[in-house]
Amino acid sequence: MDSSHPAPPPSRRLRRWLIGVGLAVVVLGIYAFSLNWFAQQLGDDMQKSIRLPTTSAEGETAGGYY
């Protein structure tokens, strides 16, 4: 297969692949870190919003429904 542009030498091709793979690893690492951080924030916010019924002195729950 003839083309007007010769293929780059293997060392340049390898360097391009290594740079591409390195950038992909960095981007995926940042993505995983941010996803974990947002999941932690969401979990903390959900735990803060949960309100358990308080109990009175007689041992009954407030409101009498439980």
C-alpha positions in Angstrom: 0.0 0.0 0.0 1.8 3.1 -1.3 1.1 6.5 0.2 2.6 9.9 -0.3 3.6 10.1 3.3 5.9 7.5 4.8 5.0 6.0 8.2 6.7 7.7 11.2 9.5 5.7 12.7 8.5 3.3 15.4 9.9 5.5 18.2 7.7 8.4 17.3 4.7 6.1 16.9 5.4 4.6 20.3 5.8 8.0 21.9 2.4 9.1 20.5 0.7 6.0 21.9 2.4 6.5 25.3 1.3 10.1 25.5 -2.2 9.2 24.5 -2.4 6.4 27.0 -0.9 8.6 29.7 -3.5 11.4 29.0 -6.3 8.8 29.1 -5.1 7.5 32.5 -5.0 11.0 33.9 -8.5 11.9 32.6 -10.0 8.7 33.9 -8.3 9.2 37.3 -9.8 12.7 37.6 -13.2 11.4 36.5 -13.0 8.6 39.1 -11.9 11.0 41.9 -14.7 13.5 41.1 -17.3 10.8 40.8 -16.3 9.4 44.2 -16.3 12.9 45.7 -19.8 13.7 44.4 -21.1 10.3 45.6 -19.7 11.0 49.1 -21.3 14.4 49.2 -24.6 13.0 48.1 -24.5 10.2 50.7 -23.6 12.8 53.5 -26.5 15.0 52.4 -28.9 12.1 52.4 -27.8 11.1 55.9 -28.3 14.7 57.1 -31.8 14.8 55.7 -33.0 11.5 57.5 -35.0 12.3 60.6 -35.9 9.6 63.0 -39.0 9.9 65.2 -38.1 11.1 68.6 -39.4 9.2 71.7 -41.2 10.7 74.6 -40.4 10.0 78.3 -43.1 7.2 78.4 -41.3 5.2 75.6 -43.9 6.0 73.0 -42.9 7.6 69.7 -43.8 11.2 69.0 -47.1 11.3 67.2 -48.2 7.9 68.3 -48.0 6.3 64.8 -45.1 3.9 65.5 
